[in-house]
C-alpha cells in the first residue's frame, strides 16, 4: 500500500480513513503537522518555532514596522503577538522602540544579536525547505506553491503553534 493509503487504510493500525483521504482540509492539516514536525527538528538548536521564525523574518525584511502591521501581515491576533514579541525581546533578538509618528505604537527592529542569529537560522531554514520539498522536485514545489496561492488566506485563528 502506498503512503497515504489509496485504499484509505491507515498504516498505523488498519484504521479506515478513506472518508478523509479526499478531504483537502484534512490533507492540508496532515501536511502542516508533518512540515511543523520537521521544522521543529531542524530548528531545535535555535529554539525557534514557525511563528517566531515568521515574525523575525518580517522584522528583518521590514525594519521599523509596528506590532499592528506585523500581526496584520501574518494573520495573528494582536493579543497573541505580544507574548511572542516579549519572548523574542527577552532573548535579545529584537527591540521595541517608540514610534516617532505615534507615541502609542512601537517600531520593531532586530538587534545586532538578532541579525546574527537570523543569518544562522535562515541558513538552517533553507536546509529545512530543501528537505521538505526534495520529494516534490523543483517543478512540484513550484506547482504546490501555485496551488496554495489559490487559497484565500484569511486572518489567522489567533492561535500560535509556536
C-alpha positions in Angstrom: 0.0 0.0 0.0 1.3 3.4 -0.9 1.8 6.1 1.8 -1.4 8.0 2.4 -3.3 4.8 1.7 -5.0 4.7 -1.7 -7.3 2.1 -0.1 -7.9 4.6 2.7 -6.4 2.3 5.3 -4.1 4.0 7.8 -0.7 2.3 8.1 -0.7 2.8 11.9 -3.3 0.3 12.8 -5.6 -0.5 9.9 -8.0 2.3 10.6 -10.2 3.2 7.7 -9.6 6.8 6.8 -11.0 6.6 3.3 -13.6 9.3 4.1 -10.8 11.7 4.9 -8.4 10.9 2.1 -10.4 13.1 -0.3 -10.7 16.0 2.2 -8.5 18.9 1.2 -8.7 20.3 4.7 -7.7 17.1 6.4 -4.8 16.5 4.0 -3.6 20.1 4.4 -3.7 19.7 8.2 -1.7 16.4 8.0 0.8 18.1 5.7 1.1 21.1 8.2 1.7 18.7 11.0 4.5 17.0 9.1 6.0 20.3 8.0 5.9 21.7 11.5 7.4 18.5 13.0 10.3 18.7 10.5 10.7 22.4 11.2 11.0 21.7 14.9 13.6 19.1 14.3 15.7 21.4 12.1 15.4 24.4 14.4 15.8 22.7 17.8 19.3 24.1 18.3 17.8 27.6 18.0 14.6 27.0 20.0 12.6 28.7 17.2 9.0 27.8 16.3 7.4 28.6 12.9 5.5 31.7 14.0 8.6 33.0 15.7 10.6 32.5 12.5 7.9 34.3 10.5 7.9 37.3 12.9 11.7 37.6 12.9 11.8 37.3 9.1 9.2 40.0 8.7 11.1 42.3 11.1 14.4 41.6 9.4 13.0 42.3 6.0 10.8 45.3 7.1 12.6 47.0 10.0 10.5 49.6 11.9 7.1 48.0 11.4 4.6 48.4 14.2 3.2 45.4 16.1 -0.2 46.0 14.4 1.4 45.9 11.0 3.1 42.6 11.8 0.0 41.0 13.3 -2.0 42.0 10.2 0.6 40.8 7.8 0.9 37.4 9.5 -2.8 37.0 10.4 -2.1 36.9 14.1 -4.3 38.3 16.8 -2.5 41.3 18.4 -3.1 39.8 21.9 -1.2 36.6 20.8 1.6 38.6 19.2 2.6 40.5 22.3 3.8 37.5 24.3 5.7 36.2 21.3 7.4 39.5 20.9 8.1 39.6 24.7 9.8 36.2 24.4 11.9 37.2 21.4 12.8 40.5 23.0 13.8 38.7 26.2 16.2 36.5 24.2 17.8 39.7 22.8 16.7 39.1 19.3 14.6 42.2 18.8 13.9 45.6 20.3 10.8 47.7 20.5 11.2 51.4 20.3 8.5 54.1 20.5 7.2 55.2 17.1 8.2 58.7 16.2 4.8 59.0 14.4 2.6 57.6 17.1 3.6 57.5 20.7 1.1 54.7 21.4 2.9 52.4 19.0 6.2 50.7 18.9 8.6 50.1 16.0 10.3 46.7 15.8 13.9 46.0 14.9 16.2 43.1 15.1 19.1 43.7 17.5 22.7 43.1 16.3 22.5 39.7 18.0 19.1 39.1 16.3 20.6 39.9 12.9 23.5 37.5 13.6 21.2 34.7 14.8 18.8 35.2 11.8 21.7 34.6 9.4 22.3 31.2 11.1 18.5 30.5 11.4 18.0 31.4 7.8 20.7 29.0 6.6 19.1 26.2 8.7 15.7 27.2 7.3 17.0 26.9 3.7 18.2 23.4 4.6 14.7 22.6 6.1 13.0 23.8 2.9 15.3 21.7 0.8 14.5 18.6 2.9 10.8 19.4 3.0 10.4 19.6 -0.8 13.1 17.2 -2.1 10.5 14.6 -3.0 8.5 17.1 -5.0 11.3 18.3 -7.1 11.6 21.9 -8.4 8.6 21.7 -10.6 6.5 20.0 -7.9 7.5 22.7 -5.4 6.5 25.4 -7.8 3.2 23.7 -8.6 2.4 23.3 -4.9 3.1 26.9 -4.1 0.9 28.0 -7.0 -1.9 25.7 -5.7 -1.6 27.1 -2.2 -1.8 30.6 -3.7 -5.3 29.7 -4.8 -6.5 29.7 -1.2 -7.8 32.9 0.3 -5.6 33.3 3.2 -7.9 34.9 5.8 -6.6 36.2 9.1 -5.2 33.6 11.4 -7.2 31.8 14.0 -5.2 33.8 16.5 -3.6 30.6 17.8 0.0 30.0 17.7 1.8 26.8 17.1 4.9 28.4 18.4 
